[in-house]
Amino acid sequence: MPSDNMVPSLQFLGGTGTVTGSKYLVRTDSSRVLVDCGLFQGLRALRTRNWDPLPFDAASIDAVVLTHAHVDHCGYLPRLVAAGYRGPIYATPTTGDLVRIVLPDCAHLQEEEAEYANRKGFSKHDPALPLYTKEDAERALSLLRPVPFHTDVGITPDIGIRLSRAGHILGAATVRLTLGRSGRSVGFSGDLGRGSHPFLVPPDPPPAVDTLLVESTYGDREHVDEDPSNRLAEVIERTVGRGGSVLIPAFAVDRTEVILHHLARLVAEGLVPREIPVFVDSPMALAALRVYREAIARRDPDIRPDDAGADPFAVPRLTEVHDVEHSKALNRPSEPSIVISASGMATGGRVVHHLAHWLPDTRNTVLLVGYQADGTRGRVLIDGASELKMLGRYVRVRADVVTLPQFSVHADASELLAWLAAASPAPETVYVVHGEPTASRSLAAAIADSLDCTTVVPRYGERVRLDRLS
């Protein structure tokens, strides 16, 4: 019988007990491959993991494979490179385009926040340091290697990959690893989208694998089956009617585009007045918007055929905010307006400054349109906080806080189960990851009831064998 170090294995180094920090290390007797390399966000206990020493030698990793370009799946890459990683980073071409936007922006925020903390003197560290620098991000970007969908590619002497569409954001993929000598295979759902995404094609069926990891962000709930546009129009009408403005913290990649799509439709249908100014205040979101527009114009296969060629983001009074001075001016709007700004969970970026100025005003509305992880400012607002700490001080929460989870582009519990049920053959083992504990446990129980497979919610740091039981 082979020794443990010769047996293919999988280690869960993130995305367990949380929706952030996704990292999964696959080992064979001759290769080490990391699937996703995300930042931890939310609770302090999670965020401090970003600073912990790696549980492996970064230089020993042969390859990294990315499912998509959200920070919780790719945002740790510069830190990995700073620790000595020099191998290739495989991703779909469009994921690569978006990662080239996300990582420098994330590094800039890290440096900016460290500088602000040092200038204002509210950091516990002296001096406050960024997790990584823009130079680290640029080194990581030089390692990107494009892999088309539905193409078998060998990435080490004994590991091959195949990427399929996940339908979550542009370029998002599910990953199948084949572990050559063992004859075994393992799949990763990444983040799964929904068939109702306004302009992306639905997810492909699951890969045929022995072991499958599935996300569980919404593993314990169902999305409301209604068009969120009507609720969006109601929120805007109510807020503007009392002379206020609507602030929408939105993920820079995909969520901003989805919101603009719905706003454009509402204006075209006369449900939102054409004269209301709409500001997109996020350099990263604006860069991502260009990538989406280019994909639509070139009829990228990720785009629904009926949307190809048209611009679904054509809001009449749309203003792109690039410079800091214009961003600061939005803190005191001269007329009722809509501001879309990153980050989606209000963990950093320009939206934090807008919240500090807008929250004390009862006329305004803060509209939360995505998942809010435990420990983030977005979750604190949803939970009804009367004060919110930001920029080293507490701010009163007097604005209206509204959540519209219908805008989520994560599959809900029923959609996740339907996706798994389409696997042919069914996997032997399913590991439920990328969810808060109650969501992961709930989905695991539902999978165990409906599919003939072993279902497990793994622990952080746990390592499991991928060979066949003999």
Solvent accessible surface area in square Angstrom, and as a share of the most:
residue,aa,sasa,rsa
1,M,192,0.86
2,P,78,0.49
3,S,64,0.41
4,D,101,0.52
5,N,113,0.58
6,M,102,0.45
7,V,4,0.02
8,P,11,0.07
9,S,4,0.03
10,L,0,0.00
11,Q,26,0.12
12,F,0,0.00
13,L,9,0.04
14,G,0,0.00
15,G,0,0.00
16,T,11,0.06
17,G,40,0.39
18,T,4,0.02
19,V,8,0.04
20,T,1,0.01
21,G,0,0.00
22,S,1,0.00
23,K,10,0.04
24,Y,11,0.04
25,L,0,0.00
26,V,0,0.00
27,R,25,0.09
28,T,17,0.10
29,D,59,0.31
30,S,62,0.40
31,S,2,0.01
32,R,76,0.28
33,V,0,0.00
34,L,0,0.00
35,V,0,0.00
36,D,2,0.01
37,C,0,0.00
38,G,0,0.00
39,L,10,0.05
40,F,7,0.03
41,Q,37,0.16
42,G,3,0.02
43,L,78,0.39
44,R,144,0.52
45,A,76,0.59
46,L,22,0.11
47,R,102,0.37
48,T,64,0.37
49,R,60,0.22
50,N,11,0.06
51,W,118,0.41
52,D,72,0.37
53,P,125,0.78
54,L,41,0.20
55,P,86,0.54
56,F,19,0.08
57,D,87,0.45
58,A,3,0.02
59,A,68,0.52
60,S,41,0.27
61,I,7,0.03
62,D,63,0.33
63,A,0,0.00
64,V,0,0.00
65,V,0,0.00
66,L,1,0.00
67,T,2,0.01
68,H,0,0.00
69,A,0,0.00
70,H,26,0.12
71,V,30,0.17
72,D,20,0.11
73,H,3,0.02
74,C,0,0.00
75,G,0,0.00
76,Y,7,0.03
77,L,0,0.00
78,P,0,0.00
79,R,59,0.21
80,L,1,0.00
81,V,1,0.01
82,A,57,0.44
83,A,57,0.44
84,G,22,0.21
85,Y,0,0.00
86,R,151,0.55
87,G,16,0.16
88,P,32,0.20
89,I,1,0.00
90,Y,29,0.11
91,A,1,0.01
92,T,3,0.01
93,P,64,0.40
94,T,11,0.07
95,T,0,0.00
96,G,5,0.05
97,D,57,0.30
98,L,0,0.00
99,V,0,0.00
100,R,112,0.41
101,I,29,0.15
102,V,2,0.01
103,L,0,0.00
104,P,32,0.20
105,D,27,0.14
106,C,12,0.07
107,A,0,0.00
108,H,80,0.36
109,L,43,0.21
110,Q,40,0.18
111,E,45,0.20
112,E,80,0.36
113,E,87,0.39
114,A,10,0.08
115,E,88,0.40
116,Y,39,0.15
117,A,10,0.08
118,N,68,0.35
119,R,146,0.53
120,K,108,0.46
121,G,62,0.59
122,F,92,0.38
123,S,37,0.24
124,K,171,0.73
125,H,133,0.59
126,D,146,0.76
127,P,80,0.50
128,A,13,0.10
129,L,117,0.58
130,P,35,0.22
131,L,10,0.05
132,Y,4,0.02
133,T,43,0.25
134,K,88,0.37
135,E,106,0.48
136,D,13,0.06
137,A,0,0.00
138,E,95,0.42
139,R,110,0.40
140,A,1,0.01
141,L,20,0.10
142,S,76,0.49
143,L,22,0.11
144,L,13,0.07
145,R,107,0.39
146,P,94,0.59
147,V,2,0.01
148,P,71,0.45
149,F,34,0.14
150,H,81,0.36
151,T,51,0.30
152,D,104,0.54
153,V,42,0.24
154,G,63,0.61
155,I,17,0.09
156,T,19,0.11
157,P,129,0.81
158,D,12,0.06
159,I,3,0.02
160,G,16,0.16
161,I,4,0.02
162,R,81,0.30
163,L,0,0.00
164,S,18,0.12
165,R,35,0.13
166,A,1,0.00
167,G,5,0.05
168,H,1,0.00
169,I,2,0.01
170,L,0,0.00
171,G,0,0.00
172,A,2,0.01
173,A,1,0.01
174,T,1,0.01
175,V,0,0.00
176,R,66,0.24
177,L,0,0.00
178,T,44,0.26
179,L,2,0.01
180,G,50,0.48
181,R,160,0.59
182,S,51,0.33
183,G,64,0.61
184,R,14,0.05
185,S,11,0.07
186,V,0,0.00
187,G,0,0.00
188,F,4,0.02
189,S,2,0.01
190,G,11,0.10
191,D,2,0.01
192,L,1,0.01
193,G,3,0.03
194,R,36,0.13
195,G,44,0.42
196,S,79,0.51
197,H,5,0.02
198,P,32,0.20
199,F,0,0.00
200,L,3,0.01
201,V,28,0.16
202,P,62,0.39
203,P,33,0.21
204,D,33,0.17
205,P,89,0.56
206,P,12,0.07
207,P,18,0.11
208,A,47,0.37
209,V,10,0.06
210,D,27,0.14
211,T,8,0.05
212,L,0,0.00
213,L,2,0.01
214,V,0,0.00
215,E,1,0.00
216,S,0,0.00
217,T,1,0.00
218,Y,5,0.02
219,G,2,0.02
220,D,56,0.29
221,R,101,0.37
222,E,98,0.44
223,H,18,0.08
224,V,83,0.48
225,D,149,0.77
226,E,80,0.36
227,D,58,0.30
228,P,16,0.10
229,S,0,0.00
230,N,83,0.43
231,R,74,0.27
232,L,0,0.00
233,A,12,0.10
234,E,84,0.38
235,V,0,0.00
236,I,1,0.00
237,E,128,0.57
238,R,106,0.39
239,T,0,0.00
240,V,42,0.24
241,G,70,0.68
242,R,84,0.31
243,G,34,0.33
244,G,1,0.01
245,S,2,0.01
246,V,0,0.00
247,L,0,0.00
248,I,0,0.00
249,P,1,0.00
250,A,0,0.00
251,F,47,0.20
252,A,4,0.03
253,V,4,0.02
254,D,1,0.00
255,R,7,0.03
256,T,1,0.01
257,E,0,0.00
258,V,3,0.02
259,I,0,0.00
260,L,0,0.00
261,H,30,0.13
262,H,15,0.07
263,L,1,0.01
264,A,15,0.12
265,R,83,0.30
266,L,1,0.00
267,V,11,0.06
268,A,86,0.67
269,E,99,0.45
270,G,63,0.60
271,L,92,0.46
272,V,4,0.02
273,P,64,0.40
274,R,153,0.56
275,E,113,0.51
276,I,13,0.06
277,P,5,0.03
278,V,4,0.02
279,F,31,0.13
280,V,0,0.00
281,D,0,0.00
282,S,6,0.04
283,P,58,0.37
284,M,23,0.10
285,A,1,0.01
286,L,2,0.01
287,A,14,0.11
288,A,0,0.00
289,L,1,0.00
290,R,120,0.44
291,V,15,0.09
292,Y,0,0.00
293,R,71,0.26
294,E,99,0.45
295,A,0,0.00
296,I,3,0.01
297,A,71,0.55
298,R,125,0.45
299,R,154,0.56
300,D,18,0.10
301,P,94,0.59
302,D,7,0.04
303,I,5,0.03
304,R,55,0.20
305,P,114,0.72
306,D,124,0.64
307,D,28,0.14
308,A,16,0.12
309,G,46,0.45
310,A,61,0.48
311,D,69,0.36
312,P,19,0.12
313,F,0,0.00
314,A,67,0.52
315,V,10,0.06
316,P,59,0.37
317,R,103,0.37
318,L,40,0.20
319,T,46,0.27
320,E,67,0.30
321,V,0,0.00
322,H,99,0.44
323,D,76,0.39
324,V,82,0.47
325,E,120,0.54
326,H,61,0.27
327,S,8,0.05
328,K,115,0.49
329,A,62,0.48
330,L,9,0.05
331,N,15,0.08
332,R,179,0.65
333,P,51,0.32
334,S,118,0.76
335,E,75,0.34
336,P,43,0.27
337,S,1,0.01
338,I,0,0.00
339,V,1,0.00
340,I,1,0.00
341,S,1,0.01
342,A,13,0.10
343,S,26,0.17
344,G,2,0.02
345,M,12,0.05
346,A,0,0.00
347,T,48,0.28
348,G,10,0.09
349,G,17,0.16
350,R,44,0.16
351,V,0,0.00
352,V,6,0.04
353,H,75,0.33
354,H,1,0.00
355,L,0,0.00
356,A,19,0.14
357,H,78,0.35
358,W,2,0.01
359,L,0,0.00
360,P,47,0.30
361,D,40,0.21
362,T,70,0.41
363,R,122,0.45
364,N,12,0.06
365,T,0,0.00
366,V,0,0.00
367,L,0,0.00
368,L,0,0.00
369,V,1,0.00
370,G,8,0.08
371,Y,17,0.07
372,Q,6,0.03
373,A,3,0.03
374,D,59,0.31
375,G,32,0.31
376,T,3,0.02
377,R,56,0.21
378,G,0,0.00
379,R,51,0.18
380,V,56,0.32
381,L,5,0.02
382,I,71,0.36
383,D,107,0.56
384,G,61,0.59
385,A,26,0.20
386,S,69,0.44
387,E,90,0.40
388,L,6,0.03
389,K,111,0.47
390,M,2,0.01
391,L,34,0.17
392,G,38,0.36
393,R,125,0.46
394,Y,150,0.57
395,V,15,0.08
396,R,153,0.56
397,V,27,0.15
398,R,118,0.43
399,A,9,0.07
400,D,51,0.27
401,V,44,0.25
402,V,16,0.09
403,T,59,0.34
404,L,1,0.01
405,P,53,0.33
406,Q,20,0.09
407,F,4,0.02
408,S,3,0.02
409,V,5,0.03
410,H,16,0.07
411,A,3,0.02
412,D,7,0.04
413,A,12,0.09
414,S,59,0.38
415,E,55,0.25
416,L,0,0.00
417,L,45,0.22
418,A,66,0.51
419,W,21,0.08
420,L,1,0.01
421,A,66,0.51
422,A,56,0.43
423,A,12,0.09
424,S,92,0.60
425,P,98,0.62
426,A,50,0.39
427,P,4,0.02
428,E,75,0.34
429,T,27,0.16
430,V,0,0.00
431,Y,19,0.07
432,V,1,0.01
433,V,7,0.04
434,H,5,0.02
435,G,0,0.00
436,E,28,0.13
437,P,62,0.39
438,T,84,0.49
439,A,1,0.01
440,S,2,0.01
441,R,138,0.50
442,S,49,0.32
443,L,0,0.00
444,A,12,0.09
445,A,57,0.44
446,A,32,0.25
447,I,0,0.00
448,A,57,0.44
449,D,131,0.68
450,S,72,0.47
451,L,32,0.16
452,D,141,0.73
453,C,23,0.14
454,T,79,0.46
455,T,29,0.17
456,V,50,0.29
457,V,53,0.30
458,P,7,0.04
459,R,163,0.60
460,Y,98,0.37
461,G,30,0.29
462,E,37,0.17
463,R,119,0.44
464,V,24,0.14
465,R,102,0.37
466,L,6,0.03
467,D,42,0.22
468,R,150,0.55
469,L,175,0.87
470,S,141,0.91
